[in-house]
Structure formats: structure tokens, C-alpha cells
């Protein structure tokens, strides 16, 4: 079953060396936040490089439903005329967030402290993902929710009429929980405090500061304490969205395992709370160089040059997990080609993503003859030293990252690798197919 219409089966075959420049789409995390904060600002925010994947487009539609004027000027170029903090209008209809877990959770946070009611739904994958982790802290502000068991979508969120600032210690290493709490705190008087035990991606804090909010982070014995001063006057911004490191992971991986490859990926976001995969790959022996390192829009970026490499298995430090949580599927694919075993611990968050990503990758790798060990919170892949059989049709479970991970493997396996449905790839990386074939990858849709 496809998340977006008729299934699109695809197959990847052993490819000659990948060459050229890969222009990766804009960062998904930054794109969501630019639209939401633009909508919470009075005046015009101008965004370039916005990711025009379905997830982000669904967030843009939601901001328009809440009363912001959201317009597309051209490829990746958008303007948002916002309604200000606390200015959201009540939607007339259900808000469909598609596949966007980030989108729906951040939007709930942004509206939770306004005296309005909204009902949210999504596709089959999003309707199976837990929302309780967001709803619990939002109750502290005075918001209420009514929905299915375990906080599953569809659900209705009733915003607080007289919001109170909250102090919340997050039990999850989740930037979505943190961001929802901070966005809710914008329309609450006084100081909202979020404590996280492990540092997670900090795009929200960086962008909130850019828009003029007072956000302070201090390290304490309990972890990282983030304090936001409520009811700020946000100032419109011009935002150049960096290119997405999570999407860059796939052509990077393909170049590492396809013999003789060398590719350049310009302007990749290297926020330290997101770049854990590249650090890990360097430790595994990957030939990756950072060129022209600089800062754009408060985010560090560089051009990445990647050459085919013989990888070796390592033990990935568990405390690195939050900075690369979305990259474990492609890392486990690369680990199959490495020499020795790659040990990934502290990864239980993968079990509640678009699908159970540990299970999805483990079953596909096992079907190719790769030895796997797994538990609730770990995955160990025994490398095949470059000799991976392939020859399977992998189940993607409506998950874009599972789909792309198996397609990248097929470029270097002995036999082709097929996937049951590439439809979900459009949620984060709509130009994946054209970009990869432009580098020389043998990836094509199956005609049935």
C-alpha cells in the first residue's frame, strides 16, 4: 500500500562510477521551521532554498489555513506574511499533515497557546505514530486534546485560553518535543523552560533567536536547560535554507560504495546537532573532505567532496544518536559493505519513526544474507567486505529513508535490489531519482 497513491516499484542495479555535482534540496527541518515562524511574525519573511517536498508543502498549507499569507514566488522561493504570536485564526476544516511527523508536532505546539481549536490527521503512516509525547507537555500550558487511544491521529487540540508558561523535562531525545514546547511558550507569559538530557538538533533555538526571541541554553547536571521568554515581538527575516544533510546522506553513501566514484555536494548544512553521520563515516575510513566551510543564516555549511572508500566497521557512540537519528537506515546499509561489524546502540527512537526502521532494515539486510543482531535499543551489522548479494525486493513500509537506503545498496550489490514502493521518497527528497541518475546511478521505475 502506498502512502501517496498507486505504488511506484523501483529497481537499482550495479552502476559504473558516480561522477558530478549533486544539488541536494533544502533542509527539511529548517524549511518547516521557516514557514511556521514566518507565520508567527507580523510582516513579510522571505525564504530561499525551501525544500518543496510534500511534508513541507503540507506545513505551508497549514500555515495558510491558520491565517498567514503563504506564497510561492519561484523554485524554492517563498514569502510568508504572518499573523504574529497568538494571532492564529481557527481553521474551518481538518488539517491534513500528510506524512509530516515534524510538521504536525511543531504546528500543534505553535497553536496550543492560542484560544482556538483544530483537528489534525495524516496519511496511514502518520496516523500510526505516537502524539502523546507532544500532548503531555502541551497540557502544562493549558491545552487539551481529544483523540484516539495513545494520542494517535486524527485528534482535536483545544488551545489554552489563558496559557501558563511551562517547565518540562523531556523523557525523549526528540527535537520535535523540544520545538513544540518552545513554540507553545511563545504565546505564554513569562519563561518557558525545556530540559533535555541529551542535546538534540537545535534549529528551533537558532531560528527563534534569528527572529528576535530570547532563548538561552545552559548545561546543567540534569542536561541542557533551554529557557524562552514568552510573548516576544518577532521580526520578519530573510532565510537562506541550507541543503539537507539527511538527504545528502544518500548520494554520499552511494559514492562511497560504488567503485571509482567522486562527487561534489555544495552548501550542505553541517549543524553539529545534525552531522553525526559524516563524523561516523570519517571514523569508518570514508574519503570525505569539507571545502569552503562558512556560515549562512546562523547555520554552518560546507561543500562535501566524496570519493569511493573501503569502509571498516566501528562502534558508534550512543551519545551521537540524536545527531544522526534519521541516518541509521543508510548507515546500516553502508555497514553491510564494510569490513568487520558496526555496532549501533541508543537507537530505540528508530522504532517509532515512519515505521520501525530497525526492523525494516534488519529484515531486508538478512534477506540479502547479511548477519544481523538486534534488540529494542541496538542494531549490529556484520559487514560483508564489499560483497553484498542483493537480489531482493525490500518492503519500504511507506518510509522514504528505508526506500532510498535499499536503492543505494542496489548500486553496488551483485544482483539488483528492488523496492515495493518509492512513493514516500517525495516527502523529503522529491528530486532523488533525477539527481541519482544524473550522477550515473542505474535507478529506474519498474513497468508493471
VOPAGU-2260 file (C-alpha; in pm, 1 decimal, decimal comma):
REM VOPAGU-2260
SITE   aa  ch    i         X         Y         Z
SITE  UNK   A    0       0,0       0,0       0,0
SITE  UNK   A    1     137,1     340,8     -94,0
SITE  UNK   A    2     114,6     646,7     122,9
SITE  UNK   A    3      65,8     869,6    -180,9
SITE  UNK   A    4    -147,0     687,8    -440,1
SITE  UNK   A    5     -50,1     396,6    -662,7
SITE  UNK   A    6     268,8     213,7    -557,0
SITE  UNK   A    7     583,0     303,7    -755,0
SITE  UNK   A    8     813,9      -1,5    -761,2
SITE  UNK   A    9    1178,1      81,9    -839,5
SITE  UNK   A   10    1497,2    -114,5    -900,1
SITE  UNK   A   11    1864,6     -19,3    -857,5
SITE  UNK   A   12    2139,9    -206,4   -1044,2
SITE  UNK   A   13    2517,6    -224,9   -1017,6
SITE  UNK   A   14    2649,3     104,1   -1154,0
SITE  UNK   A   15    2966,1     243,4   -1303,4
SITE  UNK   A   16    3149,2     516,7   -1109,5
SITE  UNK   A   17    2925,9     804,4    -997,2
SITE  UNK   A   18    3053,9    1144,9   -1108,1
SITE  UNK   A   19    2938,3    1505,5   -1097,1
SITE  UNK   A   20    2778,5    1762,6    -868,3
SITE  UNK   A   21    2475,2    1676,7    -655,9
SITE  UNK   A   22    2248,6    1973,3    -580,4
SITE  UNK   A   23    2066,0    1849,9    -270,5
SITE  UNK   A   24    1727,2    2007,1    -184,6
SITE  UNK   A   25    1686,8    2240,7     112,2
SITE  UNK   A   26    1697,4    2117,1     470,7
SITE  UNK   A   27    1360,0    1975,2     574,5
SITE  UNK   A   28    1391,4    2069,7     943,0
SITE  UNK   A   29    1485,7    2430,2     863,8
SITE  UNK   A   30    1213,3    2455,1     596,1
SITE  UNK   A   31     932,5    2351,1     835,5
SITE  UNK   A   32    1051,6    2599,1    1098,3
SITE  UNK   A   33    1091,6    2886,6     849,7
SITE  UNK   A   34     726,7    2853,3     743,6
SITE  UNK   A   35     594,2    2825,0    1099,7
SITE  UNK   A   36     799,4    3110,9    1245,7
SITE  UNK   A   37     725,9    3324,0     940,5
SITE  UNK   A   38     355,7    3269,0    1011,1
SITE  UNK   A   39     403,9    3376,2    1375,8
SITE  UNK   A   40     568,4    3705,0    1271,9
SITE  UNK   A   41     398,0    4030,1    1172,6
SITE  UNK   A   42     536,6    4130,3     832,4
SITE  UNK   A   43     698,1    3955,3     538,2
SITE  UNK   A   44     952,0    3673,1     578,0
SITE  UNK   A   45    1140,8    3582,3     258,7
SITE  UNK   A   46    1271,9    3224,9     225,8
SITE  UNK   A   47    1501,8    3087,7     -45,0
SITE  UNK   A   48    1611,9    2726,7     -88,9
SITE  UNK   A   49    1293,2    2592,6      75,6
SITE  UNK   A   50    1250,4    2217,9      37,4
SITE  UNK   A   51     944,6    2166,9    -181,4
SITE  UNK   A   52     881,1    1810,4     -67,5
SITE  UNK   A   53     527,8    1710,0      27,1
SITE  UNK   A   54     592,8    1726,4     402,9
SITE  UNK   A   55     698,0    2091,4     387,2
SITE  UNK   A   56     423,8    2185,6     140,5
SITE  UNK   A   57     169,5    2039,5     385,3
SITE  UNK   A   58     310,7    2263,8     660,4
SITE  UNK   A   59     281,5    2564,1     428,0
SITE  UNK   A   60     -83,0    2479,4     359,1
SITE  UNK   A   61    -148,4    2451,9     732,8
SITE  UNK   A   62       2,2    2797,0     795,5
SITE  UNK   A   63    -229,4    2940,0     529,5
SITE  UNK   A   64    -528,3    2772,1     698,6
SITE  UNK   A   65    -426,2    2940,1    1027,0
SITE  UNK   A   66    -441,9    3279,0     853,8
SITE  UNK   A   67     -91,9    3350,2     720,6
SITE  UNK   A   68     -46,7    3459,1     358,1
SITE  UNK   A   69     191,4    3198,4     212,0
SITE  UNK   A   70     301,8    3248,2    -149,5
SITE  UNK   A   71     547,6    3074,0    -380,5
SITE  UNK   A   72     748,8    3314,8    -596,8
SITE  UNK   A   73     958,9    3054,0    -779,1
SITE  UNK   A   74    1162,5    2738,7    -727,6
SITE  UNK   A   75    1235,3    2723,1    -353,3
SITE  UNK   A   76    1149,3    3093,1    -308,8
SITE  UNK   A   77     856,3    3174,6     -80,8
SITE  UNK   A   78     719,0    3469,7     114,5
SITE  UNK   A   79     514,1    3443,5     432,5
SITE  UNK   A   80     313,1    3735,6     565,3
SITE  UNK   A   81     245,6    3626,3     920,2
SITE  UNK   A   82     -24,1    3694,4    1178,9
SITE  UNK   A   83     203,5    3739,8    1480,4
SITE  UNK   A   84     245,8    3542,4    1802,2
SITE  UNK   A   85    -100,5    3440,4    1925,5
SITE  UNK   A   86    -261,1    3552,7    1602,2
SITE  UNK   A   87    -359,8    3217,0    1451,5
SITE  UNK   A   88    -717,9    3202,4    1319,0
SITE  UNK   A   89    -933,5    2896,8    1385,0
SITE  UNK   A   90    -928,4    2654,1    1090,2
SITE  UNK   A   91   -1260,1    2579,9     920,0
SITE  UNK   A   92   -1165,0    2223,3     828,3
SITE  UNK   A   93    -944,7    1931,0     932,2
SITE  UNK   A   94    -570,5    1992,1     881,1
SITE  UNK   A   95    -410,3    1705,7     684,0
SITE  UNK   A   96     -37,2    1690,4     756,7
SITE  UNK   A   97      25,5    1402,0     514,1
SITE  UNK   A   98     339,6    1213,4     621,8
SITE  UNK   A   99     493,8    1503,9     815,9
SITE  UNK   A  100     570,5    1399,1    1173,5
SITE  UNK   A  101     779,5    1712,1    1226,2
SITE  UNK   A  102     512,5    1931,3    1069,5
SITE  UNK   A  103     218,5    1810,8    1276,4
SITE  UNK   A  104     405,7    1814,9    1608,5
SITE  UNK   A  105     550,3    2163,3    1559,4
SITE  UNK   A  106     216,5    2301,0    1437,0
SITE  UNK   A  107      41,5    2159,4    1744,7
SITE  UNK   A  108     297,0    2337,3    1962,6
SITE  UNK   A  109     257,2    2664,7    1774,6
SITE  UNK   A  110    -123,5    2666,2    1816,7
SITE  UNK   A  111    -150,3    2514,5    2167,1
SITE  UNK   A  112    -139,1    2850,6    2345,5
SITE  UNK   A  113    -393,9    3026,5    2122,0
SITE  UNK   A  114    -768,0    3011,4    2212,2
SITE  UNK   A  115    -862,0    2811,5    1903,4
SITE  UNK   A  116    -949,3    2450,0    1822,3
SITE  UNK   A  117    -802,9    2245,1    1535,8
SITE  UNK   A  118    -834,4    1883,9    1421,6
SITE  UNK   A  119    -530,4    1708,7    1272,4
SITE  UNK   A  120    -494,7    1397,0    1058,9
SITE  UNK   A  121    -237,8    1248,2     820,1
SITE  UNK   A  122    -162,6     951,6     598,9
SITE  UNK   A  123    -162,5     589,5     717,9
SITE  UNK   A  124     196,4     614,6     840,5
SITE  UNK   A  125     143,3     938,0    1035,7
SITE  UNK   A  126    -181,5     808,5    1187,9
SITE  UNK   A  127      17,6     520,8    1341,4
SITE  UNK   A  128     278,9     743,4    1509,6
SITE  UNK   A  129     257,1     842,8    1879,4
SITE  UNK   A  130     147,1    1200,0    1953,4
SITE  UNK   A  131     121,9    1156,7    2331,8
SITE  UNK   A  132     481,1    1272,5    2369,2
SITE  UNK   A  133     371,1    1613,9    2239,6
SITE  UNK   A  134      30,1    1627,1    2405,3
SITE  UNK   A  135     165,6    1565,2    2757,7
SITE  UNK   A  136     380,2    1880,1    2774,5
SITE  UNK   A  137     118,3    2088,1    2590,2
SITE  UNK   A  138    -128,4    2010,7    2873,0
SITE  UNK   A  139     104,2    2200,9    3107,2
SITE  UNK   A  140      27,9    2519,4    2909,9
SITE  UNK   A  141    -348,1    2456,7    2944,9
SITE  UNK   A  142    -414,5    2290,7    2608,9
SITE  UNK   A  143    -649,4    1991,4    2590,2
SITE  UNK   A  144    -683,9    1714,7    2334,8
SITE  UNK   A  145    -941,8    1458,2    2231,2
SITE  UNK   A  146    -849,8    1171,8    2002,7
SITE  UNK   A  147    -778,7     806,0    1953,1
SITE  UNK   A  148    -607,8     581,4    2208,3
SITE  UNK   A  149    -237,5     656,1    2271,7
SITE  UNK   A  150    -284,6    1002,1    2122,5
SITE  UNK   A  151    -296,1     872,6    1766,3
SITE  UNK   A  152    -428,0    1091,8    1484,7
SITE  UNK   A  153    -687,9    1201,7    1399,2
SITE  UNK   A  154    -713,5    1419,7    1708,9
SITE  UNK   A  155    -853,3    1755,0    1808,6
SITE  UNK   A  156    -639,9    2003,4    2001,4
SITE  UNK   A  157    -808,9    2278,2    2203,4
SITE  UNK   A  158    -568,3    2564,1    2260,3
SITE  UNK   A  159    -528,9    2726,4    2601,9
SITE  UNK   A  160    -749,1    3033,9    2657,0
SITE  UNK   A  161    -524,6    3161,2    2938,9
SITE  UNK   A  162    -189,7    2989,5    2873,6
SITE  UNK   A  163      58,3    2934,8    3154,1
SITE  UNK   A  164     434,9    2908,8    3099,2
SITE  UNK   A  165     563,2    2554,3    3145,5
SITE  UNK   A  166     869,2    2380,6    3281,8
SITE  UNK   A  167     916,8    2037,8    3126,9
SITE  UNK   A  168    1186,4    1771,8    3133,9
SITE  UNK   A  169    1163,2    1572,1    2811,7
SITE  UNK   A  170    1193,2    1194,3    2859,9
SITE  UNK   A  171    1276,3    1158,7    2488,4
SITE  UNK   A  172    1584,5    1275,7    2292,9
SITE  UNK   A  173    1346,8    1447,3    2048,9
SITE  UNK   A  174    1390,3    1783,8    1877,5
SITE  UNK   A  175    1021,4    1764,5    1785,1
SITE  UNK   A  176     915,2    1758,3    2152,4
SITE  UNK   A  177    1157,7    2038,7    2236,6
SITE  UNK   A  178    1043,7    2250,9    1943,0
SITE  UNK   A  179     673,2    2200,6    2019,1
SITE  UNK   A  180     728,5    2316,5    2379,2
SITE  UNK   A  181     929,5    2623,0    2272,7
SITE  UNK   A  182     674,1    2720,5    2007,2
SITE  UNK   A  183     393,3    2684,4    2262,9
SITE  UNK   A  184     593,3    2901,8    2502,3
SITE  UNK   A  185     594,0    3189,8    2254,4
SITE  UNK   A  186     235,5    3287,2    2344,7
SITE  UNK   A  187     263,0    3213,1    2719,4
SITE  UNK   A  188     361,4    3491,4    2960,4
SITE  UNK   A  189     687,7    3458,7    3148,2
SITE  UNK   A  190     956,0    3199,2    3095,2
SITE  UNK   A  191     907,7    2852,0    2947,4
SITE  UNK   A  192    1182,4    2603,0    3032,4
SITE  UNK   A  193    1259,1    2276,5    2849,2
SITE  UNK   A  194    1520,1    2037,4    2989,9
SITE  UNK   A  195    1663,9    1764,8    2769,1
SITE  UNK   A  196    1907,4    1503,4    2897,7
SITE  UNK   A  197    2080,2    1469,7    2559,6
SITE  UNK   A  198    2141,6    1750,9    2314,5
SITE  UNK   A  199    1914,0    1727,1    2008,4
SITE  UNK   A  200    1915,1    1926,9    1687,1
SITE  UNK   A  201    1894,6    2296,0    1767,4
SITE  UNK   A  202    1744,6    2450,0    1453,3
SITE  UNK   A  203    1449,2    2585,4    1653,4
SITE  UNK   A  204    1666,5    2767,6    1906,6
SITE  UNK   A  205    1887,5    2914,9    1632,6
SITE  UNK   A  206    1591,9    3031,6    1425,2
SITE  UNK   A  207    1392,8    3163,8    1721,2
SITE  UNK   A  208    1692,7    3380,1    1812,0
SITE  UNK   A  209    1716,8    3492,7    1449,1
SITE  UNK   A  210    1353,5    3609,7    1461,5
SITE  UNK   A  211    1422,9    3803,8    1781,5
SITE  UNK   A  212    1306,8    3570,0    2058,3
SITE  UNK   A  213    1511,2    3543,9    2378,6
SITE  UNK   A  214    1633,5    3184,8    2404,0
SITE  UNK   A  215    1913,1    3076,9    2637,5
SITE  UNK   A  216    2069,8    2731,9    2669,9
SITE  UNK   A  217    2281,1    2629,9    2968,8
SITE  UNK   A  218    2434,9    2294,4    3053,3
SITE  UNK   A  219    2339,0    2166,9    3397,5
SITE  UNK   A  220    2375,8    1843,4    3590,3
SITE  UNK   A  221    2037,2    1736,2    3451,3
SITE  UNK   A  222    2136,6    1800,5    3088,2
SITE  UNK   A  223    2059,9    2104,5    2873,2
SITE  UNK   A  224    1819,4    2368,4    3006,8
SITE  UNK   A  225    1660,9    2588,5    2740,5
SITE  UNK   A  226    1470,9    2898,1    2855,6
SITE  UNK   A  227    1243,6    3103,3    2629,4
SITE  UNK   A  228    1096,7    3441,8    2724,1
SITE  UNK   A  229     729,3    3439,4    2623,4
SITE  UNK   A  230     529,3    3686,5    2413,6
SITE  UNK   A  231     816,2    3833,1    2211,0
SITE  UNK   A  232     767,5    4062,8    1912,9
SITE  UNK   A  233     914,5    3850,3    1634,5
SITE  UNK   A  234    1085,1    4033,4    1345,6
SITE  UNK   A  235    1047,2    3919,2     980,9
SITE  UNK   A  236    1358,2    3754,0     838,6
SITE  UNK   A  237    1529,7    3666,1     513,2
SITE  UNK   A  238    1626,4    3299,2     535,3
SITE  UNK   A  239    1854,7    3103,2     301,0
SITE  UNK   A  240    1783,0    2738,2     379,8
SITE  UNK   A  241    2099,6    2520,5     375,8
SITE  UNK   A  242    2091,6    2196,3     176,5
SITE  UNK   A  243    1970,2    1898,9     379,3
SITE  UNK   A  244    2241,6    1675,8     534,1
SITE  UNK   A  245    1988,5    1394,5     583,8
SITE  UNK   A  246    1913,5    1390,3     210,6
SITE  UNK   A  247    2282,7    1432,3     124,6
SITE  UNK   A  248    2345,8    1107,9     314,7
SITE  UNK   A  249    2210,9     901,2      23,8
SITE  UNK   A  250    2430,2    1020,5    -265,7
SITE  UNK   A  251    2723,4    1033,2     -18,1
SITE  UNK   A  252    2660,9     667,0      69,2
SITE  UNK   A  253    2622,9     564,5    -293,2
SITE  UNK   A  254    2952,0     732,3    -388,3
SITE  UNK   A  255    3132,5     557,7    -103,4
SITE  UNK   A  256    3030,4     206,5    -218,1
SITE  UNK   A  257    3030,5     241,3    -598,8
SITE  UNK   A  258    3385,7     179,6    -717,3
SITE  UNK   A  259    3572,0     476,8    -868,3
SITE  UNK   A  260    3311,1     737,7    -768,2
SITE  UNK   A  261    3382,9    1103,5    -691,2
SITE  UNK   A  262    3104,6    1357,0    -636,9
SITE  UNK   A  263    3071,0    1711,9    -500,9
SITE  UNK   A  264    2776,7    1822,8    -284,1
SITE  UNK   A  265    2771,7    2204,3    -243,7
SITE  UNK   A  266    2629,3    2400,8      51,2
SITE  UNK   A  267    2546,4    2111,4     286,1
SITE  UNK   A  268    2423,3    2207,0     633,7
SITE  UNK   A  269    2672,2    2089,2     896,5
SITE  UNK   A  270    2492,2    2189,8    1214,0
SITE  UNK   A  271    2675,8    1987,4    1482,3
SITE  UNK   A  272    2343,0    1853,5    1610,8
SITE  UNK   A  273    2282,6    1702,0    1264,3
SITE  UNK   A  274    2622,6    1599,7    1125,0
SITE  UNK   A  275    2679,5    1281,4    1325,9
SITE  UNK   A  276    2665,7    1057,1    1018,1
SITE  UNK   A  277    2956,4    1233,6     848,1
SITE  UNK   A  278    3163,5    1210,9    1168,2
SITE  UNK   A  279    3084,6     837,9    1185,2
SITE  UNK   A  280    3171,1     777,9     819,1
SITE  UNK   A  281    3508,0     952,4     862,6
SITE  UNK   A  282    3578,4     717,4    1155,0
SITE  UNK   A  283    3487,8     424,4     925,6
SITE  UNK   A  284    3752,9     537,3     675,3
SITE  UNK   A  285    3535,4     733,8     431,9
SITE  UNK   A  286    3714,4     975,1     198,1
SITE  UNK   A  287    3503,9    1287,3     264,8
SITE  UNK   A  288    3651,6    1637,5     263,1
SITE  UNK   A  289    3485,2    1964,2     371,2
SITE  UNK   A  290    3557,7    2252,5     133,5
SITE  UNK   A  291    3467,1    2623,2     158,2
SITE  UNK   A  292    3336,1    2597,6     517,5
SITE  UNK   A  293    3124,6    2902,1     609,4
SITE  UNK   A  294    2810,4    3013,8     792,0
SITE  UNK   A  295    2476,2    3100,7     629,8
SITE  UNK   A  296    2162,6    3206,5     815,8
SITE  UNK   A  297    2312,7    3108,8    1150,5
SITE  UNK   A  298    2388,2    2754,9    1027,7
SITE  UNK   A  299    2736,7    2616,5     944,1
SITE  UNK   A  300    2766,8    2485,2     586,9
SITE  UNK   A  301    3039,1    2344,0     359,9
SITE  UNK   A  302    3084,3    2174,8      22,8
SITE  UNK   A  303    3140,4    1798,7      58,3
SITE  UNK   A  304    3371,8    1606,7    -176,5
SITE  UNK   A  305    3320,1    1230,1    -154,6
SITE  UNK   A  306    3527,4     950,7    -310,2
SITE  UNK   A  307    3469,2     574,2    -311,6
SITE  UNK   A  308    3620,7     415,7       0,1
SITE  UNK   A  309    3678,1      85,1     174,4
SITE  UNK   A  310    3484,0     119,1     498,2
SITE  UNK   A  311    3554,3     -59,6     825,6
SITE  UNK   A  312    3302,4    -136,6    1097,8
SITE  UNK   A  313    3309,3      65,3    1420,4
SITE  UNK   A  314    3110,7     103,3    1741,1
SITE  UNK   A  315    2906,6     421,5    1705,3
SITE  UNK   A  316    2898,0     613,6    2037,9
SITE  UNK   A  317    2539,9     600,2    2173,0
SITE  UNK   A  318    2550,6     969,2    2266,8
SITE  UNK   A  319    2587,3    1051,3    1895,8
SITE  UNK   A  320    2243,8     905,2    1818,7
SITE  UNK   A  321    2041,9    1229,3    1845,0
SITE  UNK   A  322    2268,4    1398,1    1586,9
SITE  UNK   A  323    2212,1    1123,5    1327,7
SITE  UNK   A  324    1887,6     950,0    1424,2
SITE  UNK   A  325    1747,7     973,1    1068,9
SITE  UNK   A  326    2070,3     838,3     917,9
SITE  UNK   A  327    2084,4     494,9    1083,8
SITE  UNK   A  328    1898,7     323,5     795,7
SITE  UNK   A  329    2158,5     435,5     539,5
SITE  UNK   A  330    2441,2     373,0     789,2
SITE  UNK   A  331    2321,5      14,2     836,6
SITE  UNK   A  332    2316,6     -23,7     456,9
SITE  UNK   A  333    2677,6     100,5     435,8
SITE  UNK   A  334    2775,7    -121,1     729,3
SITE  UNK   A  335    2681,0    -423,9     517,7
SITE  UNK   A  336    2959,5    -329,5     271,7
SITE  UNK   A  337    3219,4    -256,2     542,3
SITE  UNK   A  338    3477,1    -496,3     683,5
SITE  UNK   A  339    3403,2    -606,3    1040,0
SITE  UNK   A  340    3093,9    -529,5    1241,7
SITE  UNK   A  341    2922,2    -196,7    1300,2
SITE  UNK   A  342    2753,3    -158,3    1639,0
SITE  UNK   A  343    2472,2      97,6    1675,7
SITE  UNK   A  344    2329,3     149,3    2026,8
SITE  UNK   A  345    2092,2     402,5    2180,5
SITE  UNK   A  346    1867,1     387,0    1874,9
SITE  UNK   A  347    1523,6     293,7    2017,4
SITE  UNK   A  348    1377,6     615,3    1867,3
SITE  UNK   A  349    1406,5     438,1    1530,6
SITE  UNK   A  350    1125,1     207,2    1634,7
SITE  UNK   A  351     870,1     493,3    1639,1
SITE  UNK   A  352     967,4     672,4    1318,4
SITE  UNK   A  353     764,8     646,0     992,2
SITE  UNK   A  354     795,2     272,9    1055,3
SITE  UNK   A  355    1004,9      51,7    1285,0
SITE  UNK   A  356    1325,9     135,6    1099,8
SITE  UNK   A  357    1540,8    -115,6    1289,4
SITE  UNK   A  358    1309,5    -398,7    1189,7
SITE  UNK   A  359    1270,6    -278,7     830,2
SITE  UNK   A  360    1645,3    -256,9     767,7
SITE  UNK   A  361    1724,6    -577,3     957,9
SITE  UNK   A  362    1476,1    -786,2     759,4
SITE  UNK   A  363    1595,6    -651,2     424,1
SITE  UNK   A  364    1964,3    -698,2     508,8
SITE  UNK   A  365    1900,4   -1051,9     635,2
SITE  UNK   A  366    1724,3   -1134,6     309,2
SITE  UNK   A  367    2049,8   -1043,0     130,4
SITE  UNK   A  368    2247,7   -1279,2     353,6
SITE  UNK   A  369    2386,4   -1015,5     590,7
SITE  UNK   A  370    2416,8   -1127,6     956,2
SITE  UNK   A  371    2221,5    -901,1    1193,7
SITE  UNK   A  372    2190,0    -877,4    1571,3
SITE  UNK   A  373    1918,9    -655,7    1711,8
SITE  UNK   A  374    1742,2    -555,8    2032,1
SITE  UNK   A  375    1498,3    -291,0    2143,6
SITE  UNK   A  376    1775,4     -29,7    2154,2
SITE  UNK   A  377    2054,8    -162,9    1929,7
SITE  UNK   A  378    2139,3    -292,5    1583,3
SITE  UNK   A  379    2462,6    -472,7    1489,3
SITE  UNK   A  380    2550,1    -532,2    1123,0
SITE  UNK   A  381    2824,4    -780,3    1029,6
SITE  UNK   A  382    2997,0    -638,4     722,3
SITE  UNK   A  383    3045,9    -838,6     402,6
SITE  UNK   A  384    3366,5    -657,6     299,4
SITE  UNK   A  385    3209,6    -512,5     -15,8
SITE  UNK   A  386    3046,6    -836,8    -128,8
SITE  UNK   A  387    2670,5    -798,7     -73,8
SITE  UNK   A  388    2438,9   -1024,8    -270,9
SITE  UNK   A  389    2131,7    -806,9    -330,8
SITE  UNK   A  390    1862,9    -982,1    -531,8
SITE  UNK   A  391    1564,7    -888,1    -313,1
SITE  UNK   A  392    1250,8    -675,2    -320,6
SITE  UNK   A  393    1256,5    -477,2       3,7
SITE  UNK   A  394     944,2    -365,3     187,7
SITE  UNK   A  395     960,0      11,9     247,8
SITE  UNK   A  396     661,3      41,6     487,7
SITE  UNK   A  397     578,0     387,6     342,9
SITE  UNK   A  398     915,3     512,2     473,3
SITE  UNK   A  399    1121,2     739,5     247,1
SITE  UNK   A  400    1454,1     668,5     418,3
SITE  UNK   A  401    1410,1     290,6     402,8
SITE  UNK   A  402    1326,6     320,8      31,7
SITE  UNK   A  403    1634,1     529,1     -51,3
SITE  UNK   A  404    1866,4     317,1     164,1
SITE  UNK   A  405    1785,8      -3,5     -23,6
SITE  UNK   A  406    1806,3     169,1    -363,5
SITE  UNK   A  407    2154,8     298,1    -277,8
SITE  UNK   A  408    2260,2     -55,5    -182,8
SITE  UNK   A  409    2145,3    -188,1    -518,9
SITE  UNK   A  410    2400,3      33,7    -697,7
SITE  UNK   A  411    2680,6    -184,3    -556,8
SITE  UNK   A  412    2526,1    -528,0    -488,8
SITE  UNK   A  413    2593,4    -831,7    -706,1
SITE  UNK   A  414    2226,4    -858,3    -807,1
SITE  UNK   A  415    1972,7    -573,9    -840,7
SITE  UNK   A  416    1774,9    -452,4    -540,0
SITE  UNK   A  417    1409,3    -358,4    -584,3
SITE  UNK   A  418    1169,9    -179,8    -351,2
SITE  UNK   A  419     792,9    -223,8    -336,0
SITE  UNK   A  420     710,4     148,8    -338,8
SITE  UNK   A  421     915,7     464,4    -396,1
SITE  UNK   A  422     616,7     695,4    -347,7
SITE  UNK   A  423     717,2     810,7       0,2
SITE  UNK   A  424    1052,5     946,9    -126,9
SITE  UNK   A  425     867,0    1259,2    -244,0
SITE  UNK   A  426     802,3    1358,2     119,1
SITE  UNK   A  427    1165,5    1458,9     176,4
SITE  UNK   A  428    1368,1    1424,2    -146,8
SITE  UNK   A  429    1141,2    1479,8    -448,2
SITE  UNK   A  430    1434,8    1503,1    -694,5
SITE  UNK   A  431    1609,7    1186,1    -568,9
SITE  UNK   A  432    1553,8     980,2    -885,1
SITE  UNK   A  433    1670,3    1250,9   -1127,3
SITE  UNK   A  434    1964,8    1354,1    -910,6
SITE  UNK   A  435    2092,9     998,1    -875,5
SITE  UNK   A  436    2056,3     911,4   -1244,6
SITE  UNK   A  437    2230,7    1242,2   -1325,6
SITE  UNK   A  438    2534,5    1114,1   -1134,1
SITE  UNK   A  439    2525,2     787,7   -1333,5
SITE  UNK   A  440    2324,4     568,2   -1096,1
SITE  UNK   A  441    2126,7     284,4   -1252,2
SITE  UNK   A  442    1792,1     352,4   -1081,4
SITE  UNK   A  443    1464,3     314,8   -1264,6
SITE  UNK   A  444    1094,8     266,7   -1213,0
SITE  UNK   A  445     959,2     -79,4   -1283,9
SITE  UNK   A  446     692,7    -103,4   -1550,7
SITE  UNK   A  447     408,8    -327,6   -1443,3
